[in-house]
């Protein structure tokens, strides 16, 4: 007897289609996959890479929509145990994975547009609007992925501005040191991947928002003369939690198995454990470890 065992799957696929077709989406769905930000004429002229990026995402959404519609047609009702069952399950899993990836890219694009629009408004208002250029010292395997997907290597990778959506990647012998105008120093060790989630930097007007994501490797942050005291504005995200920076010199290591260690040399860190929501402070001279299960140890005096 034919059973619509994929009715639930089809509903999930339909939901994905509704999310992708944002013009018809319900508010709850629109929150899952955001509408793509629209570029002003001035920003579009200044950032053609954002125009191309948006067009790529639009095409990606259209392709996802077509695949979802085809999946619904083929898998809305199949016989349990039939040959189509396995292929329908695999296609649905692939669609969900690709949709999740598309969400991440859409959020990244919207953040980049927001930064560009803010930069342009600052220029119009007579305020500094240019991104900060760091003095870069690097050796070994190292490259920089720009927010529009370009891969920069060698000398080109030493001339890029720090910007939202940029990714710093080092190989087995890679080492990168970046110094900002206020003497803030970022050091990236070997086998590291660091994504700049948000970057607003204007020391003349004490405007600082620096948020980064360390998925693996070693990263050291030494704040400079204009360090902020608000940990919500200067933050490094690890796989297991967030490090809120308060005028700090610290080093974080994330191993390949998801475990790691945070060492604080000076200042203070506000640590938020993602799994439990627990918030605690790490003081100068202390070390805390974490495991792949998402739990931080109690702070201990560094040896």
C-alpha positions in Angstrom: 0.0 0.0 0.0 1.3 3.4 -0.9 2.2 5.6 2.1 3.0 9.3 1.9 6.1 8.8 4.1 7.7 11.8 2.5 4.8 14.1 3.3 6.8 15.5 6.2 9.9 15.8 4.1 8.0 17.5 1.4 6.6 20.0 3.9 10.2 20.7 5.0 11.2 21.2 1.4 8.2 23.4 0.7 9.2 25.5 3.8 12.7 25.9 2.3 11.1 27.1 -0.9 9.0 29.6 0.9 12.0 30.9 2.7 14.0 31.2 -0.5 11.1 33.0 -2.3 11.3 35.8 0.2 8.7 37.9 -1.6 6.1 35.3 -0.5 7.7 34.4 2.8 6.1 34.6 6.2 7.9 36.7 8.8 9.1 33.6 10.7 10.5 32.1 7.5 12.2 35.4 6.5 14.1 35.4 9.8 15.7 32.1 8.8 16.9 33.2 5.4 17.2 36.9 5.3 16.4 39.0 2.3 19.5 40.2 0.5 20.4 43.8 1.3 19.9 46.3 -1.5 23.0 48.4 -2.4 22.6 52.2 -2.7 23.8 53.7 -6.0 26.9 55.2 -4.3 27.9 51.9 -2.6 27.3 49.9 -5.8 29.6 52.2 -7.7 32.3 52.0 -5.1 32.0 48.3 -4.5 31.4 46.4 -7.8 32.4 43.2 -5.9 29.3 43.5 -3.8 27.1 43.8 -6.9 28.6 40.6 -8.3 28.3 38.9 -5.0 24.6 39.8 -4.7 24.0 38.5 -8.3 25.7 35.2 -7.4 23.5 34.8 -4.3 20.3 35.6 -6.3 21.2 33.0 -8.9 22.0 30.5 -6.1 18.6 31.1 -4.6 16.9 30.6 -7.9 18.7 27.3 -8.4 17.8 26.1 -4.9 14.1 27.0 -5.5 14.1 25.0 -8.7 15.6 22.0 -7.0 13.1 22.2 -4.1 10.2 22.4 -6.5 11.5 19.4 -8.4 12.1 17.5 -5.2 8.5 18.2 -4.1 7.2 16.9 -7.4 9.2 13.7 -7.3 9.0 12.9 -3.6 5.8 14.3 -2.2 4.4 10.7 -2.1 6.4 7.6 -2.6 6.0 4.0 -1.6 7.8 3.0 1.6 10.8 0.9 0.7 10.8 1.8 -2.9 13.9 2.7 -4.9 13.0 6.4 -4.7 13.0 6.5 -0.9 16.8 6.6 -0.5 17.4 9.1 -3.3 14.6 11.4 -1.9 16.1 11.2 1.5 19.6 12.1 0.2 18.3 14.9 -1.9 16.4 16.4 1.0 19.5 16.2 3.3 21.6 17.9 0.6 19.0 20.6 0.2 18.9 21.3 3.9 22.7 21.5 4.1 23.0 23.8 1.0 20.3 26.0 2.4 22.1 26.3 5.7 25.3 27.3 3.8 23.3 29.8 1.8 22.0 31.3 5.0 25.6 31.8 6.2 26.7 33.4 3.0 23.6 35.7 2.9 24.3 36.9 6.5 27.9 37.5 5.5 26.9 39.5 2.5 24.4 41.6 4.4 27.1 42.4 7.0 29.4 43.5 4.2 26.8 45.7 2.7 26.0 47.2 6.1 29.7 48.0 6.6 29.9 49.6 3.2 26.8 51.7 3.7 28.1 52.8 7.1 31.4 53.7 5.5 29.7 55.7 2.8 27.5 57.6 5.3 30.6 58.4 7.4 32.3 59.9 4.3 29.2 62.0 3.5 29.1 63.3 7.1 32.8 64.2 7.0 33.9 61.4 9.3 36.6 58.9 8.6 35.1 56.1 6.5 38.0 54.1 5.2 38.8 50.7 6.5 41.9 50.3 8.6 45.1 49.0 6.9 47.3 46.9 9.1 51.0 46.7 8.9 51.5 43.0 7.9 54.5 40.8 8.6 54.1 37.3 7.4 56.1 34.2 6.4 55.4 30.7 5.4 52.1 29.6 3.9 49.5 32.4 4.2 46.7 33.8 2.2 43.7 36.1 2.6 40.2 35.5 1.3 38.3 38.7 0.7 34.6 39.2 1.4 33.9 38.9 -2.3 35.7 35.6 -2.7 39.1 36.6 -4.1 42.1 34.7 -2.8 45.1 36.9 -2.2 48.6 35.5 -1.8 52.2 36.8 -1.4 52.6 40.6 -1.5 48.9 41.1 -2.4 47.9 39.5 0.9 49.9 42.1 2.8 48.1 45.1 1.3 44.5 44.3 2.0 42.4 46.3 4.5 40.9 44.5 7.4 37.3 44.2 6.5 34.2 42.3 7.4 34.0 39.0 5.8 37.7 38.6 5.3 39.4 35.3 6.2 43.0 34.8 7.2 44.4 31.3 6.6 47.8 29.9 7.4 49.5 26.6 6.5 51.8 24.3 8.5 54.6 26.9 8.6 52.5 30.1 8.3 52.8 33.0 10.7 51.1 36.4 10.4 51.5 39.6 12.5 49.1 42.5 11.9 49.6 45.9 13.6 46.9 48.6 13.6 47.7 52.3 13.8 46.9 52.4 17.5 49.4 49.5 18.1 46.7 46.8 18.5 48.5 43.6 17.3 46.9 40.4 16.0 49.1 37.4 15.6 48.0 34.3 13.8 50.0 31.0 14.1 50.3 28.0 11.9 47.3 26.0 10.7 44.9 28.7 11.6 41.6 30.0 10.1 40.4 33.4 11.4 37.2 35.0 10.0 36.6 38.7 10.6 32.9 38.9 11.3 32.6 42.6 12.0 35.2 45.4 11.8 34.6 49.1 12.5 37.7 51.0 13.4 38.0 54.8 13.9 40.5 55.6 16.7 40.1 59.3 16.2 36.5 59.1 17.3 36.9 56.1 19.7 34.8 53.9 17.4 35.8 50.3 17.7 33.9 47.1 16.9 36.1 44.1 16.2 34.5 40.6 16.1 36.3 37.5 14.8 35.7 33.8 14.7 38.6 31.4 15.4 37.6 27.9 14.1 41.0 26.4 14.4 44.6 27.3 15.2 46.4 29.8 17.3 45.5 33.5 17.7 47.0 36.2 20.0 45.4 39.6 20.5 47.2 42.6 22.2 45.0 45.7 22.5 46.6 49.1 21.8 46.2 52.6 23.0 42.6 52.9 22.1 41.3 49.7 23.6 37.6 49.6 24.4 36.3 48.4 27.8 33.0 47.1 26.4 33.4 43.3 25.8 30.3 43.3 23.6 32.1 45.4 21.0 35.4 43.5 20.9 34.9 39.7 20.8 36.5 36.5 19.5 34.2 33.6 19.0 35.5 30.0 19.6 33.7 26.8 18.7 32.6 26.5 22.3 32.0 30.1 23.4 32.8 33.9 23.1 35.7 35.8 24.5 34.7 39.4 25.4 37.9 41.6 25.4 38.5 44.2 28.1 41.9 45.9 27.4 43.6 42.6 27.0 46.6 40.5 25.9 45.5 36.9 25.4 46.2 33.9 23.4 43.6 31.3 22.2 44.3 27.8 20.8 41.7 25.6 19.1 42.9 22.1 18.3 41.6 19.9 15.5 39.4 17.9 17.9 37.6 21.0 19.0 39.4 21.3 22.4 41.7 24.1 23.3 43.1 26.6 25.8 42.9 30.3 26.5 45.8 32.1 28.3 45.4 35.6 29.6 48.6 37.6 30.1 47.0 41.0 31.1 43.6 42.7 31.3 40.5 40.7 31.6 38.3 38.4 29.5 34.5 37.9 29.8 33.9 34.3 28.7 30.4 33.1 27.7 30.0 29.3 27.4 27.7 28.6 24.4 26.4 25.3 25.6 25.2 26.4 29.0 25.1 30.2 28.7 27.5 30.4 31.8 29.4 33.7 32.0 32.6 34.0 34.0 35.7 36.3 34.1 39.3 35.3 33.3 41.8 37.5 35.1 45.5 38.3 34.2 47.8 35.3 34.8 45.0 32.7 34.5 44.4 29.9 32.0 41.2 28.1 31.1 40.8 25.0 29.0 37.8 23.7 27.0 36.8 20.4 25.5 35.0 19.4 22.4 31.9 18.8 24.5 31.6 22.6 24.9 32.5 22.9 28.6 35.2 25.3 30.0 37.3 24.3 33.0 37.6 26.4 36.0 40.3 29.1 35.6 43.7 28.2 37.0 46.9 30.2 37.6 49.1 29.8 34.5 52.3 27.8 35.1 
